[in-house]
Amino acid sequence: MYNLDGKLHAADERTIHPDNRAFRYGEGLFETIRLHKGIMPLFDLHWERLTRSLPALYFELPVHFTKEYLKNELLQLAKRNQALDAARMRVMIFKGEGGIWEKPSANFRYLLQCWPLEQNEFSMNENGLDIGLFPDGRKACDAFSNFKTNNYFLYALAAQYAKTQKWNECIVLNQFNRICDTTIANIFFVKNKTIYTPALAEGCVAGVMRTYLLHALTVNRLKVEETACTPEQLLDADELFLTNAMSGLRWVKRFNEKQYLPELAPQFFQQIIKPLFP
């Protein structure tokens, strides 16, 4: 089942009009949320990012669509899909039908989806990831770069390229040929005990796990720098790992010909991220 504008529909029921602006132009936003034993630990950060992004994309948030309303709708959908124990939830906000110069038939619509997770336990990857660079497209550094928009074409192409190379993930560069992020995660690397990650000005998505981890690292008085990062710095790093809301933290074993071992990453996972999903 999925929830479209407050109404439940069978998973195979088609309800989106072909003239929908999200389908035509990729106009909209989405959030991917992990549900764990009936709770969504990072929900407040998801809501904050969503409501911060909506006005910039000319969406009108309805009065009834509050944080508590959305949370309840998601939980009811998970219950209906028998997935309260462990699930991947997706929130998509979009507009109605119309051309780019026309007023859309609706200024706010939403679609909620839910998929049960096979593995209930939350754990870090045992085998390190093998990743590489996407050589073709570049992501712009502009006012919309940090939003999680429905225009995901560049990342989709990078994911397809990674499959041809038999990689687990693919790094996307920005317009200055510096590190942006990966298809579904933010990048962190460690050099001489300092933790680095691309700054938001570098065009990366403002990931909720990125936000949470940066705050926790700072509270624990660890040295962290949000900065411009190059592929050469990754090759010189002592350690490399990726973060997102679904997997938490995944360590990287190989980037190009560089091999890494996890040292700080397991500590961060056990001490900072795992407690969110007991």
C-alpha positions as CSV (number, residue, x, y, z in Angstrom):
1,M,0.0,0.0,0.0
2,Y,1.0,3.6,-0.5
3,N,-0.5,6.9,0.7
4,L,-1.3,9.6,-1.9
5,D,-2.6,12.8,-0.4
6,G,-4.0,11.0,2.7
7,K,-5.7,8.1,0.8
8,L,-4.4,4.5,0.7
9,H,-3.9,2.8,-2.6
10,A,-2.8,-0.7,-3.6
11,A,0.9,-0.9,-4.5
12,D,0.1,-1.7,-8.2
13,E,-2.6,1.0,-8.5
14,R,-1.5,3.9,-10.9
15,T,-2.7,7.3,-9.8
16,I,-0.3,10.0,-11.1
17,H,-1.4,12.0,-14.1
18,P,1.0,12.0,-17.1
19,D,1.0,15.8,-17.1
20,N,2.2,15.9,-13.5
21,R,5.1,18.4,-13.1
22,A,7.2,16.0,-11.0
23,F,7.0,13.5,-13.8
24,R,7.6,16.1,-16.5
25,Y,10.3,18.3,-14.8
26,G,11.5,16.5,-11.7
27,E,9.9,19.3,-9.6
28,G,9.6,18.3,-6.0
29,L,11.5,17.0,-2.9
30,F,11.8,13.7,-1.2
31,E,13.0,12.2,2.1
32,T,14.1,8.7,2.8
33,I,13.5,7.7,6.5
34,R,14.5,4.6,8.5
35,L,11.8,3.2,10.7
36,H,13.2,1.1,13.6
37,K,11.0,-0.7,16.1
38,G,8.2,1.7,15.6
39,I,10.3,4.9,15.9
40,M,12.1,7.2,13.4
41,P,15.1,8.5,15.4
42,L,16.1,11.2,12.9
43,F,12.6,12.3,12.0
44,D,13.1,15.8,13.4
45,L,16.1,16.4,11.2
46,H,14.2,15.1,8.1
47,W,11.3,17.5,8.9
48,E,13.7,20.4,9.4
49,R,15.3,19.8,6.0
50,L,12.0,19.3,4.3
51,T,10.4,22.5,5.6
52,R,13.5,24.5,5.0
53,S,13.6,23.4,1.4
54,L,9.9,23.8,0.5
55,P,9.7,27.6,0.4
56,A,12.8,27.9,-1.8
57,L,11.0,25.7,-4.4
58,Y,7.8,27.7,-4.2
59,F,5.7,25.1,-2.4
60,E,2.8,26.1,-0.1
61,L,2.8,24.0,3.0
62,P,-0.9,23.3,4.0
63,V,-1.8,24.2,7.6
64,H,-2.8,20.6,8.4
65,F,0.5,19.1,7.1
66,T,2.4,19.4,10.4
67,K,5.3,17.4,11.8
68,E,2.9,15.3,13.9
69,Y,0.5,14.7,11.0
70,L,3.3,13.4,8.7
71,K,4.7,11.2,11.4
72,N,1.3,9.7,12.1
73,E,0.6,9.1,8.4
74,L,3.9,7.3,8.1
75,L,3.4,5.1,11.1
76,Q,-0.1,4.2,10.0
77,L,1.2,3.2,6.5
78,A,4.0,1.1,8.1
79,K,1.4,-0.6,10.3
80,R,-0.8,-1.3,7.2
81,N,2.2,-2.8,5.4
82,Q,3.2,-4.9,8.5
83,A,6.6,-3.1,8.6
84,L,6.6,-1.4,12.0
85,D,9.7,-3.3,13.1
86,A,12.0,-2.2,10.3
87,A,11.2,-0.3,7.2
88,R,12.4,2.2,4.6
89,M,9.9,5.1,4.3
90,R,9.9,7.6,1.5
91,V,8.2,11.0,1.5
92,M,7.7,12.7,-1.8
93,I,6.4,16.3,-2.1
94,F,5.3,17.5,-5.5
95,K,2.8,19.7,-7.4
96,G,-0.1,19.0,-9.7
97,E,-0.4,19.1,-13.5
98,G,0.7,21.9,-15.8
99,G,3.4,23.4,-18.0
100,I,6.3,25.4,-16.6
101,W,4.6,28.7,-17.4
102,E,1.2,27.5,-16.1
103,K,-0.1,27.6,-12.6
104,P,-0.1,24.0,-11.4
105,S,-3.4,22.3,-10.6
106,A,-2.2,21.9,-7.0
107,N,0.6,23.6,-5.1
108,F,1.2,20.8,-2.7
109,R,0.7,17.0,-3.0
110,Y,2.4,14.2,-1.2
111,L,3.2,10.5,-1.7
112,L,4.2,8.2,1.1
113,Q,5.7,4.8,0.5
114,C,7.0,2.0,2.8
115,W,9.1,-1.1,2.2
116,P,9.9,-3.7,4.9
117,L,13.6,-4.3,5.6
118,E,14.8,-7.9,5.5
119,Q,17.4,-7.2,8.2
120,N,15.9,-5.8,11.4
121,E,19.2,-5.3,13.2
122,F,21.2,-2.1,12.6
123,S,24.8,-2.8,11.9
124,M,27.9,-1.5,10.1
125,N,29.0,-3.3,6.9
126,E,31.5,-6.1,7.5
127,N,33.1,-5.9,4.1
128,G,34.4,-2.5,3.0
129,L,33.0,-0.8,0.0
130,D,34.7,-0.5,-3.4
131,I,34.0,2.9,-4.9
132,G,35.2,5.1,-7.8
133,L,34.6,8.5,-9.5
134,F,31.8,9.3,-12.0
135,P,33.8,10.7,-14.9
136,D,31.1,12.5,-16.9
137,G,28.5,14.8,-15.2
138,R,29.2,17.5,-12.6
139,K,26.9,18.9,-9.9
140,A,26.3,22.6,-9.7
141,C,27.0,24.5,-6.5
142,D,24.0,26.7,-6.3
143,A,21.1,27.7,-4.0
144,F,19.4,24.3,-4.6
145,S,22.3,21.9,-4.3
146,N,21.8,20.9,-0.7
147,F,18.1,20.0,-1.2
148,K,17.0,16.4,-1.9
149,T,15.1,17.2,-5.0
150,N,13.2,14.8,-7.4
151,N,15.7,15.9,-10.1
152,Y,18.1,13.0,-9.4
153,F,19.3,12.4,-12.9
154,L,23.0,13.0,-12.3
155,Y,23.0,10.6,-9.3
156,A,21.0,8.0,-11.3
157,L,23.6,8.1,-14.1
158,A,26.4,7.8,-11.6
159,A,24.8,4.7,-10.0
160,Q,24.4,3.1,-13.4
161,Y,28.0,3.8,-14.2
162,A,29.1,2.3,-10.9
163,K,27.3,-0.9,-11.8
164,T,29.2,-1.2,-15.1
165,Q,32.5,-0.9,-13.0
166,K,31.3,-3.4,-10.4
167,W,31.6,-0.7,-7.7
168,N,29.5,-0.5,-4.5
169,E,29.2,3.3,-4.8
170,C,30.2,6.2,-7.0
171,I,31.5,9.7,-6.1
172,V,30.0,12.7,-7.9
173,L,32.2,15.8,-8.4
174,N,31.0,19.4,-8.4
175,Q,31.5,22.0,-11.1
176,F,35.0,22.7,-9.8
177,N,36.1,19.0,-10.1
178,R,36.1,18.7,-6.3
179,I,34.4,16.1,-4.2
180,C,30.6,16.6,-3.8
181,D,29.0,13.4,-2.4
182,T,28.0,9.9,-3.7
183,T,24.8,8.7,-5.3
184,I,23.1,8.1,-1.9
185,A,25.6,9.2,0.8
186,N,27.8,11.9,2.2
187,I,31.6,11.4,2.3
188,F,33.9,11.6,5.3
189,F,37.6,10.9,5.4
190,V,40.3,10.9,8.1
191,K,43.8,12.2,7.9
192,N,46.1,12.4,11.0
193,K,43.0,12.0,13.3
194,T,41.2,15.0,11.7
195,I,37.8,14.2,10.2
196,Y,37.1,16.0,6.9
197,T,33.9,16.3,4.9
198,P,32.9,18.5,1.9
199,A,31.3,21.7,3.0
200,L,27.7,22.4,2.0
201,A,29.0,25.1,-0.3
202,E,30.6,22.3,-2.3
203,G,27.2,21.3,-3.5
204,C,26.5,18.1,-1.5
205,V,23.1,17.1,-0.3
206,A,22.6,18.2,3.4
207,G,22.3,14.7,4.7
208,V,20.5,14.2,8.0
209,M,23.0,11.6,9.2
210,R,25.8,14.0,8.1
211,T,24.2,16.7,10.2
212,Y,23.7,14.4,13.2
213,L,27.3,13.0,13.0
214,L,28.9,16.4,12.7
215,H,27.1,17.7,15.8
216,A,28.0,14.6,17.8
217,L,31.7,14.7,16.7
218,T,31.9,18.4,17.7
219,V,30.2,17.7,21.1
220,N,32.8,15.0,21.7
221,R,35.6,17.5,21.0
222,L,36.9,15.7,17.9
223,K,38.7,17.8,15.2
224,V,36.3,18.2,12.3
225,E,36.6,20.3,9.2
226,E,34.0,21.1,6.6
227,T,36.0,22.2,3.6
228,A,36.7,21.8,-0.1
229,C,38.0,18.3,-0.8
230,T,39.8,16.8,-3.9
231,P,40.1,13.3,-5.2
232,E,43.8,13.5,-4.4
233,Q,43.1,14.1,-0.7
234,L,41.0,11.0,-0.7
235,L,43.9,9.0,-2.1
236,D,46.1,10.4,0.7
237,A,43.6,9.8,3.5
238,D,44.0,7.2,6.3
239,E,40.4,6.2,6.3
240,L,37.2,6.8,4.2
241,F,33.5,6.3,5.1
242,L,30.0,7.2,3.9
243,T,26.9,8.2,5.8
244,N,23.2,8.3,5.1
245,A,19.9,7.9,7.0
246,M,19.3,4.3,6.0
247,S,22.7,2.7,6.6
248,G,24.1,5.0,9.1
249,L,27.8,4.6,8.4
250,R,29.6,2.4,5.9
251,W,33.4,2.1,5.7
252,V,35.2,2.1,2.3
253,K,37.9,-0.5,1.6
254,R,39.1,0.8,-1.8
255,F,39.0,3.9,-3.9
256,N,40.8,3.5,-7.1
257,E,44.0,1.6,-6.1
258,K,44.1,3.0,-2.6
259,Q,43.2,0.6,0.2
260,Y,41.8,1.6,3.6
261,L,41.3,0.0,7.0
262,P,38.5,1.0,9.4
263,E,39.8,2.6,12.6
264,L,37.7,5.5,13.8
265,A,34.6,4.5,11.7
266,P,33.7,1.5,13.9
267,Q,34.0,3.7,17.0
268,F,31.7,6.4,15.5
269,F,29.2,3.8,14.5
270,Q,29.1,2.0,17.9
271,Q,29.3,5.1,20.1
272,I,27.3,7.7,18.1
273,I,25.1,6.1,15.5
274,K,24.1,2.7,16.8
275,P,22.5,4.1,20.0
276,L,19.9,5.8,17.8
277,F,18.7,2.3,16.7
278,P,18.9,0.1,19.9
